[in-house]
Amino acid sequence: MAELTYVKGLAELQKFIDQLPVKMERNVVRGALRAGMAVAKPVAQANIRSVSGELAKGLKIGSRARGGVVTATLRTTGPHAFVAKWVEYGTKPHTITAANRKGLSFGGAFFQSVNHPGIVSPKPFLRPALDSQAGAAVVAVGNYIKNRLATKHGLDTADIIIEEVDA
């Protein structure tokens, strides 16, 4: 789990954000969360032990706002997206059974079910990236909000300093 750190200057930014209309506030926060996730993305890509590189290329940042809650995600897309959970969490031994009373075909032989040995050990790449970059991501979020408020909304945020402080 990520160690929580104190970031100086966020309370002052909150006062500026509270002055904005709800729709504008939501858009600023969505962009800020995407900027924070962009800090963790290259670390996650570097953590992937891959031959083809398709899984790393398929990492995408997304954000959404629903019911007053804004979230940002780092998700896998592309042809190897389905492999991500097996890489992150590994696989345990399990049985694969044919669906709809059809058979499974391996090497010309047909089976109703097969026992998978579950030989894939976990090699987490997403969680360690998020944990190691938590403080830097929060600072990136704060800096994005500060710059956006100054450039697009004309608010004077020059005296706000966003920095990580040891607790």
N, C-alpha and C positions, 0 to 999 in steps of 0.2 A: 504494500500500500504506500502511496506517496506521502512523504512527510509534509505536513502543512507548514507553510512559511508565511511570514507577515510581509505584505507589500505596502509600502508607504505611498500615499497619494490617492488611493482608491476612494476614500471617503469624500475627498474634495470633488472627485469626478462624479460621484453619485449625486452630489448637489446640483451639478450642471445637467446631468441626465434627467433629473426630476423636473427640470424646467421645460423639457421637450414634450410634444404631443405623443401619445401612446404609440402610434404607428411609426413615427420617426425614431422613438426610443427603441422599438423592436428592431428596426433596420440597423441602427447603430450597433446594438448588442449582437445581432447576427453576424455582422461583419467582424466585430471584435472577437467573437468566439472562433470564427474561421481563421483569423490571424493567430490566435493562440494555438489552434490545432496545427497550423502550418509549421510551428516550431517542432512539434513531435513527429511530423510526417517523415522528414529525412532520416531521423534516428530509427524509426520503425523500418524504413526501407533498408537501412544498413544492417539491421538486426536479422533480416531474412537470409537464411542460408539456402541459396537457390542455385540451380544450374542454368535455367533458361532466363531468369529475371522477370518473367511474366507476372508473378505474384507481386513483386515490388512495383512494377509499372502500373498495376491495377489498383493501387491505393489511392483513394479519392476522398476529399474533404467535402462534407455536406453539412447543411444547417437547416433548421426548421423552427417554426414558432407555432405552437398549438396551445390553446387555452391559457395564454399568458406566460407559458414556459418556453424559453428559447434554448435549443440544444445544438451542439455541433458534434459531428461524428467523423471518425476516420474509418472508412469501410473499404472492403475489397470489391473490385469489379473486374470484368474481363473474363477470359477463358479459364483462368485458374482460381477464380474467386471461391469456388466450392472447396478448395483444398485448404483454405486459410484456417478454418476451425480445427482441422486435423493437425496442422503444423503447430498452432497455438496450444492446443490441449492434448494432442496425441490421441491414440486409439487404444481401447481395451479389447481383449478377446471378445468376440461376439459371433452370433450366427446370422448368416444372410439367407433369407428364405425367399423363394420365388413368389412373386405377386400374381394374383388372379389365377392360381392353379397352373401357371405356365412353368416352364423349366428354366434353369440357368445353364448357359453353355460356356464351357471352358475347354479350349483345345479339342473341340469336336465331341466332347462327352457332355451329357445332360445330367443335371442334378436338380432335386427339389430344394435342397438347402446345403450350405457349406459352412464350415467353421473357420472364421477368420482368426488368425493368431494374435492380431492386435499388436503388431511389432513396432508401431510408430510411437516413439517417445516424444513427450511434449518439448517443443522448442519455441517458447513464447517470444513474440516479437512486438506485439502491440502494447501489452501491459507494461513491460519494462521501459518502452519508449515514453509512454505517458507518465510513468512514475518518475523517471529521471529528468524529465523536462517540465515538471509541474510548475516550479517557480518561474522559469523562463517564460512559460506559456502565460501565466498570470500577468507578468510584466508586459508581454507583447499585447495582451488584451487591453491593459491600461494605456499603453502608448498609442494603440490604434484609436481608442475612444478619445484620448486627448487631441490627437492630430485631426480626427474627423470633426470634432466639435469646433476646433479652431478654423479649419479650412472651409467646411461646407455649411456650418451653422453660425459662423462669425462670433463665437464666444471666446473670450480671452482666457486661455488655459496655460499661458506661458509660465506662470509662477508655480504650477503644479509639477512636482518631480515624482516620477514613478520609478521606484527602486525596491529591490528585495532587501529586507532587513533581517539580520539574525535575531532570533527571539531570545 
